[in-house]
C-alpha cells in the first residue's frame, strides 16, 4: 500500500536532511584533511585558469541537467529544468564526498519525485547513468589499447589494466543483457528467489515498475525523441568535461600531446573508477596519476598536481552543490507551507458555509 502524501513528504524531508548532514560532515573532514591553505596554494599555481576549468565543469553540469530533463519526457513538463539541474547538482555533491560515488543517486530520486512520477524519475536517472557508463567504457576500449601499443608501459601497469578490462567488459555485456531482459524485473525476481520480499510484493513491484524497464530499454532500441536528445546532451557533457581536464593539464605546464590526452582519458578514467572506493579517490588517484603521467611522457609531480587540482575542482563543485541542496530544501518547505495554508483557508471557508 502506498504511503499517504503527508508521510511521504515527511520521509522525503528526513532523508534529505540526513543527506545534507552526511555531505556536510564529509566536506568538513575533507577540508580538515587538506586544509584551506593547501587548496589556496594549489589554486595559486594555476591562477585564473582554474576559473576557466571550473566554468567548463559547471557547463558540463548544466548539460547533465539538460540530459536528465530530456530523459524525463513527456513527464518533463511537470518539472522545470532548473529544479532538475538543482537535484542533479545536489546529488553530485553527495556522490563526490562519499565512498562509492553512488549515495547521491537516492538524493536525486527523492528531489525529482516530489514534482514528477517516481517511476519516471527512477528510469530517467538509470538512463542517464547508463549513458555515462557506456560512453566512458567506449572511451576506455578505444584509448587503452592505443596507449598500450604506442607506449612502453611497465608490465605491472599492463597487468592492472588487463585485470580491470577483464572485469569491466564482461560486466558491461551482462548489464546489456539484463537491460534487454528487464533490469528492474531481474532485480525483483532475484529478491523474490532469495526470499527478501514476498511473492505478493514482488508481483506488485513488477506491475508498478514495468514502465521503468520499458523506458530503460530505449537505450538499446526504439529510442524516443527524449532519449535521443538526452544521449546527445550526455555526449556534449563528456566532451566539455574532458576539455576541462585538458585545460587543467595545460595550466600546470604539462606538454599536452595526443598520446597523453588519450592515455589520461582512458587509462586515467579506469584509475578514477577504481579510486571511487574512497571519498574523492584520496591516495588511490594520487598514486595512479603520479605513475600514469610518468609513463605518458610528463612527470610524476605534474600528475600528482593535476590529481590534487581535480580534487580542488570537485570540492568547489561539491560546495556549490550542497549550497543548492540547502536552497532547494528551503524552497520546498516554503512551497509546502503555502499549500498547507491554502488548504487550511479552504477548510475554514467550507466550515463557514451554512449547511
SVG drawing of the C-alpha trace seen along z (x, -y; Angstrom):
<svg xmlns="http://www.w3.org/2000/svg" viewBox="-28 -35 87 53">
<polyline fill="none" stroke="black" stroke-width="0.4" points="0.0,0.0 1.3,-3.5 2.1,-5.9 -0.2,-8.9 1.1,-12.1 1.9,-13.6 4.0,-10.6 5.9,-10.6 6.6,-14.3 8.0,-13.8 10.0,-10.8 11.5,-12.8 12.3,-15.7 14.0,-13.5 16.0,-11.7 17.1,-15.0 18.2,-16.4 20.2,-13.2 21.9,-13.5 22.7,-17.2 24.3,-16.2 26.3,-13.4 27.5,-15.7 28.4,-18.5 30.3,-16.2 32.2,-14.6 33.1,-18.1 34.3,-19.1 36.7,-16.1 37.8,-16.6 38.8,-20.2 40.3,-19.3 42.5,-16.6 43.8,-19.1 43.2,-22.5 42.2,-25.7 45.8,-26.8 46.7,-23.8 43.8,-24.5 44.7,-28.1 48.4,-27.2 47.2,-24.8 44.9,-27.4 47.7,-30.0 49.7,-27.7 47.2,-28.0 45.7,-31.4 42.7,-32.4 43.0,-29.2 41.2,-27.5 38.2,-29.7 38.1,-28.6 38.4,-24.9 35.6,-25.4 33.5,-27.2 33.8,-24.3 32.9,-21.9 29.8,-23.9 28.9,-23.9 29.2,-20.1 26.8,-20.0 24.3,-22.2 24.4,-19.8 23.9,-16.9 20.8,-18.6 19.5,-19.1 20.2,-15.4 18.3,-14.3 15.4,-16.6 15.2,-15.3 15.2,-11.7 12.1,-12.5 10.0,-13.3 7.0,-13.5 6.7,-13.9 9.5,-16.6 6.7,-19.2 5.8,-18.5 9.2,-19.7 11.3,-22.6 14.8,-22.3 16.2,-24.4 14.8,-22.0 16.2,-19.1 19.6,-20.8 19.4,-21.6 18.6,-18.0 21.4,-16.7 23.9,-19.2 22.8,-18.2 23.2,-14.5 26.5,-15.1 27.8,-16.8 26.9,-13.8 28.5,-11.4 31.7,-13.4 32.1,-13.4 31.1,-9.9 32.7,-6.4 31.4,-4.6 30.1,-7.7 26.5,-6.5 24.9,-7.7 23.7,-10.9 21.5,-8.9 18.7,-8.3 19.0,-12.0 18.4,-12.9 15.5,-10.5 13.9,-12.0 14.2,-15.5 12.9,-14.7 10.0,-12.5 8.5,-15.4 7.4,-17.0 7.3,-14.1 6.2,-10.4 8.7,-8.3 8.9,-5.6 9.8,-8.2 12.3,-9.8 13.9,-6.4 14.1,-5.3 15.5,-8.7 18.2,-8.5 19.1,-5.0 19.2,-6.0 21.4,-9.0 23.9,-6.9 23.9,-4.1 24.6,-6.5 27.6,-7.9 28.8,-4.4 28.5,-3.3 30.4,-6.4 33.1,-6.0 33.6,-2.3 33.7,-3.1 36.4,-5.7 38.4,-3.1 38.0,-0.4 39.4,-2.7 42.0,-4.6 43.6,-1.9 44.8,0.4 46.2,-2.7 48.1,-3.6 49.4,-0.1 50.5,0.2 52.2,-3.2 54.0,-3.4 56.4,-1.3 54.1,-0.6 55.5,1.3 54.4,4.9 52.7,4.2 50.6,1.5 49.6,3.7 48.5,6.4 46.4,4.0 44.8,2.6 44.2,6.0 42.5,7.2 40.4,4.0 39.2,4.6 38.7,8.4 36.2,7.4 34.7,4.4 33.9,5.8 32.0,8.9 30.2,6.8 29.0,4.4 28.0,7.3 26.0,8.8 24.5,5.3 23.3,5.0 21.7,8.5 19.9,7.6 18.7,4.3 17.3,6.1 15.6,8.7 14.3,6.1 16.7,4.7 14.2,3.9 12.3,7.2 15.5,9.1 16.3,7.5 12.8,8.1 13.0,11.8 16.3,12.2 15.0,10.6 12.0,13.0 14.2,16.0 16.3,15.0 13.2,14.6 14.0,11.0 10.5,10.0 7.3,12.0 5.7,13.2 2.8,10.8 5.1,7.8 7.2,8.9 4.1,9.1 3.1,5.6 6.5,4.2 6.7,5.8 3.3,4.3 4.3,0.8 7.8,0.8 7.0,2.3 7.3,-1.2 10.7,-1.7 12.1,1.3 10.4,0.2 12.0,-3.2 15.5,-1.9 15.3,0.4 15.1,-2.6 18.9,-2.9 19.2,0.1 16.3,-0.1 13.2,-2.1 14.7,-5.3 12.2,-8.1 13.0,-11.8 13.6,-12.4 16.1,-9.6 18.0,-10.6 18.2,-14.2 19.3,-13.0 22.1,-10.9 23.3,-13.8 23.4,-16.0 25.4,-13.4 27.9,-13.2 28.2,-17.0 28.7,-17.0 31.5,-14.4 33.3,-16.4 33.1,-19.6 34.3,-17.7 37.2,-16.2 38.1,-19.7 38.1,-20.9 40.7,-18.2 42.8,-19.0 42.7,-22.7 43.8,-21.8 46.8,-19.9 47.9,-22.7 47.5,-25.2 50.1,-23.3 52.6,-23.2 52.0,-19.7 53.0,-19.3 49.6,-18.2 50.1,-15.7 47.6,-13.4 49.1,-10.3 48.9,-11.9 45.3,-13.0 44.2,-9.6 46.1,-7.9 44.6,-10.3 41.1,-10.0 41.2,-6.2 43.7,-4.7 43.2,-7.7 39.5,-7.1 39.9,-3.5 42.1,-4.6 39.4,-7.1 36.7,-4.4 38.9,-2.3 39.6,-5.2 35.9,-5.7 36.2,-3.2 37.3,-6.0 36.0,-9.6 37.3,-11.6 39.9,-9.0 42.2,-10.1 45.6,-8.3 44.5,-5.9 44.1,-8.6 47.2,-10.5 49.5,-7.5 47.8,-6.4 48.2,-9.8 51.8,-10.0 52.7,-6.8 50.5,-7.4 51.9,-10.8 55.4,-9.5 54.5,-6.8 52.8,-9.2 55.8,-11.5 55.0,-14.1 56.3,-13.9 55.0,-12.2 54.8,-15.5 52.8,-17.0 50.4,-14.1 50.1,-14.5 49.4,-18.2 46.7,-17.5 45.1,-15.0 45.1,-17.5 43.7,-20.2 41.0,-17.9 40.1,-17.3 40.0,-21.1 37.7,-21.3 35.5,-18.6 35.4,-20.3 34.4,-23.6 31.5,-21.9 30.5,-20.0 30.4,-23.2 28.2,-24.7 26.0,-21.6 25.5,-21.5 24.5,-25.2 22.0,-24.4 20.7,-21.5 20.1,-23.7 18.3,-26.4 16.2,-23.7 15.1,-22.4 14.1,-25.9 12.1,-26.4 10.4,-23.1 9.5,-23.8 8.1,-27.3 6.1,-25.7 4.7,-23.1 3.8,-25.8 1.9,-27.8 0.0,-24.7 -0.9,-23.8 -2.0,-27.4 -4.3,-27.3 -5.8,-24.0 -6.5,-25.5 -8.1,-28.6 -10.2,-26.4 -11.4,-24.2 -12.2,-27.4 -14.2,-28.8 -16.1,-25.5 -16.8,-25.4 -18.3,-28.9 -20.8,-27.9 -24.2,-27.2 -25.5,-23.6"/>
</svg>
